[in-house]
Amino acid sequence: MMIQNRENWLQLNGKPLIISGPCSAETEEQVLEAAHALKGKIDYFRAGIWKPRTMPNNFEGIGKDALQWMKKVKAETGLQTTVEVATPSHVHEAIKAGIDVLWVGARTTVNPFAVQDIADAVEGLDIPVFIKNPINPDIKLWMGAVERFRKAGITRIGLVHRGFSFLGEQKYRNRPNWQIAIEMMIEYPELPMIVDPSHICGNREMLQEVAQKAIDLNYDGLMLESHPTPNQAWSDAKQQVTPRRAIEIFESLVLRDSRQDDDLVQNDLDLLRSEIDELDADLLQLLGKRMEVSKRIGHFKKDKNITILQPKRWEEIVEKFIEQGAKHKLSKAFAVKLITAIHEESINNQEKIFRS
């Protein structure tokens, strides 16, 4: 069964899809207050009904009783509703309550057995399903989840980029790893991709920055957590904003035009891209020459019975690369990542020489 194109079921019309609401449904009053404040400004109202938590003593959601509050949201505001589901029973209760869209969370996407259970539960249903990226940066798990829902007959599938867990991360709660999400866009160009700045940032201060970057990268929309009194939220208080602030973020977004059918724009782009193509070819040629020198060094080390890795030399290379990169306005993180990849390829080549 063919997956429907984003335009067929989301009707974006050049505007980003907006999903907002509290991290958790805490009380009926809180849910309805948030929904009324967001009415007319968003496409879907979200609220966590079941909350997968790391520690069992943390608030794990109200459960199915809160679905009645979501029904009231729909009745009073006309907003469509969406909730996270992690088990077949969640699916059954959400469908029974008239929830319009389901989403699969990152802690579930990481488990193919759980994904399959949910896919089996929605088989035969005509309901959209958004799939968040798995916690760990494994694109195959994300792709696998898409394929499981596709095989279950779900034709309206969306993707949510919420960042990836990374030990030692300091800037973000979950590292964006934008390239992984971009690879998913390339693999599934017909699927909408939205960003979840709340879980990427883990704080309020960076939400607008990350949201704008996603729009600049041609994402289709945002899922942003908002709460009437975010400081008193029962879960993820630091990353939630008031509905008013959420609306300010939505309305401040600078929308970009992905015009591919404008001949003048396309011609200018083609000229610039041809320069990139030539530079890429030069880069590869230089890297090839570098690897040839690296192989000669490998033969020398083998003949002289010297170890492949020379820690002091490696430290010198990294320091020099960072310094020279800064002169060309390259970030330290990029310089380290680039030279590390080159160094790993050099080591691989020298190891082959040692084994020959």
C-alpha positions in Angstrom: 0.0 0.0 0.0 1.4 3.4 -1.0 2.2 6.0 1.6 0.3 9.2 1.0 2.3 12.3 0.1 2.5 15.0 2.8 0.5 17.4 0.8 -2.3 14.9 0.3 -3.1 14.6 4.0 -1.6 17.5 5.8 -2.5 20.2 3.3 0.4 22.4 4.4 -0.1 25.0 1.6 3.4 26.4 2.3 2.8 26.8 6.0 4.5 24.7 8.7 2.4 22.1 10.6 2.1 23.2 14.2 1.6 20.8 17.2 1.6 22.1 20.7 0.3 21.5 24.2 1.6 20.3 27.6 4.2 17.6 28.0 1.7 15.9 30.3 -2.0 16.1 30.9 -2.1 16.9 34.6 -5.6 18.2 35.3 -8.7 18.9 33.2 -8.4 22.6 33.9 -4.8 22.7 32.8 -5.5 20.9 29.6 -8.5 23.0 28.6 -6.7 26.2 29.6 -3.8 25.4 27.3 -6.1 24.3 24.5 -8.2 27.5 24.5 -5.1 29.6 24.6 -3.7 27.8 21.5 -7.1 27.7 19.6 -6.8 29.0 16.1 -3.0 29.1 16.2 -2.1 25.4 15.9 -3.1 22.4 13.9 -3.0 19.7 16.5 -3.2 19.8 20.3 -0.9 17.4 22.1 -0.7 16.1 25.7 1.1 13.2 27.3 -1.4 10.7 28.6 1.0 7.9 29.4 4.5 9.1 30.2 7.5 6.6 30.0 9.8 7.7 32.7 13.3 6.6 33.6 12.6 6.2 37.3 9.4 4.6 38.6 8.8 7.3 41.2 8.4 10.0 38.7 5.0 11.1 37.3 4.0 8.6 34.7 0.8 10.3 33.4 -2.8 10.3 34.4 -3.6 7.4 32.0 -6.8 6.8 30.0 -8.9 9.0 32.2 -7.2 12.0 30.7 -8.4 11.0 27.3 -11.8 12.4 28.3 -10.2 15.8 28.7 -8.8 15.5 25.2 -12.4 14.8 24.0 -13.5 18.0 25.7 -10.6 19.9 24.0 -11.9 18.8 20.6 -15.5 19.6 21.5 -14.8 23.0 22.9 -12.1 24.3 20.6 -12.4 22.2 17.4 -8.7 21.4 17.6 -7.6 18.0 16.4 -5.8 15.9 19.1 -2.7 13.8 19.2 -1.2 11.6 21.9 1.8 9.2 22.3 1.1 5.5 22.4 3.5 2.8 23.6 1.3 -0.3 23.9 -1.6 -1.9 22.0 -3.9 -1.0 24.9 -2.9 2.7 24.6 -3.9 2.5 20.9 -7.3 0.9 21.7 -8.1 3.5 24.4 -6.9 6.5 22.2 -9.0 5.3 19.2 -12.0 4.8 21.4 -11.6 8.4 22.7 -11.5 9.8 19.1 -7.9 10.9 19.1 -7.0 12.1 15.6 -3.3 11.3 15.4 -1.0 8.9 17.2 2.7 9.2 17.7 5.3 6.7 18.7 7.9 8.0 21.2 11.7 7.7 21.1 11.8 5.1 23.9 9.4 2.9 21.9 11.0 3.4 18.4 14.2 2.0 19.8 12.4 -1.4 20.4 11.3 -3.2 17.2 9.2 -5.6 19.3 7.2 -2.7 20.8 6.9 -1.0 17.4 5.5 -4.2 15.9 3.0 -4.6 18.7 1.7 -1.0 18.0 1.7 -1.6 14.2 -0.4 -4.7 14.7 -2.8 -2.7 16.9 -3.3 -0.1 14.2 -3.5 -2.5 11.3 -6.7 -1.8 9.3 -7.2 1.6 10.9 -7.3 4.8 8.9 -5.3 7.0 11.3 -2.1 9.0 10.9 0.9 7.9 12.8 4.0 10.1 13.6 7.2 8.3 14.5 9.8 9.9 16.6 13.5 9.0 16.1 14.9 6.4 18.4 16.8 7.6 21.5 20.1 6.3 20.0 21.4 7.6 16.7 20.5 4.5 14.6 18.8 5.4 11.4 18.0 1.8 10.6 15.7 1.6 13.7 13.8 4.7 12.5 13.5 3.3 9.0 12.4 -0.1 10.4 9.6 1.6 12.3 8.4 3.3 9.1 8.4 0.0 7.3 6.5 -1.8 10.0 3.7 0.7 9.9 3.7 0.7 6.1 3.2 -3.1 6.2 0.4 -2.6 8.6 -1.4 -0.5 6.0 -0.9 2.9 7.5 -0.7 5.3 4.6 -0.4 8.6 6.5 3.0 8.4 8.2 5.0 11.3 9.6 8.4 11.7 11.2 9.4 13.6 14.3 13.0 14.6 14.9 13.5 15.0 18.7 17.3 14.6 19.0 19.5 11.7 20.2 20.9 10.8 23.5 24.6 11.4 23.8 26.7 10.7 26.9 28.4 13.9 28.0 26.2 16.3 25.9 26.2 19.8 27.5 24.6 22.2 25.1 21.5 20.1 24.2 19.3 17.7 26.2 19.4 15.5 23.1 22.0 16.2 20.4 20.2 17.1 17.1 22.5 15.2 14.7 20.7 17.0 11.9 22.4 14.9 9.2 20.5 11.7 10.4 17.2 13.5 10.0 18.2 14.8 6.6 19.1 11.3 5.6 15.6 10.2 6.6 14.2 13.0 4.4 16.2 11.8 1.5 15.2 8.1 2.1 11.5 9.1 2.5 10.9 12.3 0.6 7.1 11.8 0.6 6.9 11.8 4.4 6.5 15.0 6.4 9.4 15.7 8.9 8.7 17.9 11.9 11.1 18.9 14.6 10.6 18.7 18.4 12.7 21.6 19.8 11.5 21.0 23.3 13.2 17.6 23.6 16.3 18.7 21.6 16.9 21.7 23.8 15.7 20.7 27.2 15.4 24.4 28.0 13.3 27.4 26.9 16.1 29.6 25.8 17.1 27.8 22.7 13.7 26.8 21.4 13.4 29.6 18.8 16.9 29.0 17.5 16.3 25.3 16.9 12.8 25.9 15.5 14.1 28.4 13.0 17.0 26.1 12.0 14.5 23.3 11.2 12.5 25.7 9.0 15.6 26.8 7.2 16.4 23.1 6.6 13.0 22.7 5.0 11.3 20.8 7.8 7.5 20.6 7.6 6.6 21.8 11.0 7.1 21.9 14.8 6.0 20.0 17.9 6.5 22.4 20.8 5.5 21.8 24.5 3.4 24.5 26.1 1.9 24.7 29.5 -0.2 27.4 31.3 2.2 27.5 34.2 5.4 25.8 32.9 7.4 26.3 36.1 4.9 24.2 37.9 4.7 21.5 35.3 4.7 17.9 36.6 7.2 16.8 33.9 9.9 18.5 31.8 9.2 21.9 33.4 12.4 23.5 32.1 11.7 23.0 28.4 8.0 24.1 28.4 6.8 27.6 27.6 3.4 29.3 28.0 1.0 29.0 25.1 1.5 32.7 24.5 5.2 32.3 24.2 4.7 29.3 21.9 2.5 31.3 19.6 5.2 34.1 19.6 7.8 31.5 18.5 5.4 30.2 15.8 4.6 33.7 14.5 8.2 34.8 14.5 9.5 32.0 12.2 11.0 33.2 9.0 9.5 30.9 6.3 11.8 30.0 3.4 10.8 29.3 -0.2 12.0 25.9 -1.6 11.2 27.1 -5.2 12.5 24.4 -7.5 10.3 25.5 -10.4 11.6 29.0 -10.7 14.0 28.9 -13.7 16.0 32.0 -12.7 16.5 30.8 -9.1 17.3 27.3 -10.2 19.9 28.6 -12.8 21.7 30.6 -10.1 21.6 27.7 -7.7 23.0 25.4 -10.4 25.9 27.7 -11.0 26.8 27.8 -7.3 26.3 24.1 -7.0 28.6 23.5 -9.9 31.3 25.3 -8.0 30.7 23.1 -5.0 30.9 20.0 -7.2 34.3 21.1 -8.6 35.6 21.9 -5.1 34.4 18.5 -3.9 36.3 16.8 -6.7 39.4 18.7 -5.7 38.9 17.7 -2.1 38.7 14.0 -2.9 41.7 14.2 -5.2 43.7 15.8 -2.3 42.5 13.2 0.2 43.5 10.5 -2.2 47.0 11.9 -2.4 47.1 12.1 1.4 46.2 8.5 1.7 48.9 7.5 -0.7 51.4 9.3 1.5 49.9 7.6 4.5 50.4 4.2 2.9 54.0 4.9 2.2 54.3 5.8 5.9 52.6 2.5 6.7 55.2 0.6 4.7 58.0 2.5 6.4 56.6 1.7 9.9 56.2 -1.9 9.1 59.8 -2.1 7.8 61.2 -0.4 10.9 58.9 -2.3 13.3 57.2 0.9 14.5 53.6 1.0 15.9 50.9 2.4 13.7 49.6 4.9 16.3 51.9 7.6 17.5 49.9 9.5 20.2 52.1 12.5 20.4 52.1 13.0 16.6 48.3 12.6 16.6 47.9 15.4 19.3 50.1 17.6 17.2 48.0 17.0 14.1 44.8 17.8 15.9 46.1 21.0 17.4 47.4 22.1 14.0 44.2 21.2 12.3 42.1 23.2 14.8 44.4 26.2 14.4 44.5 26.2 10.6 40.8 25.5 10.5 40.1 28.6 12.6 42.0 30.7 10.0 39.5 29.5 7.4 36.5 30.1 9.8 35.9 26.4 10.4 34.6 25.5 13.9 36.7 23.5 16.3 34.1 20.7 16.4 34.1 20.4 12.6 37.9 20.5 12.4 38.2 17.7 15.0 35.5 15.6 13.3 37.1 16.0 9.9 40.7 15.2 10.9 39.4 12.3 13.1 37.7 10.7 10.0 40.8 11.2 7.9 43.0 9.8 10.6 40.8 6.7 11.0 41.0 6.0 7.3 44.8 6.4 7.4 45.0 3.9 10.3 42.7 1.5 8.4 45.1 1.6 5.4 48.2 1.1 7.5 46.6 -1.8 9.3 46.0 -3.5 5.9 49.7 -3.0 5.1 50.7 -4.5 8.5 48.6 -7.6 7.8 49.9 -8.1 4.2 
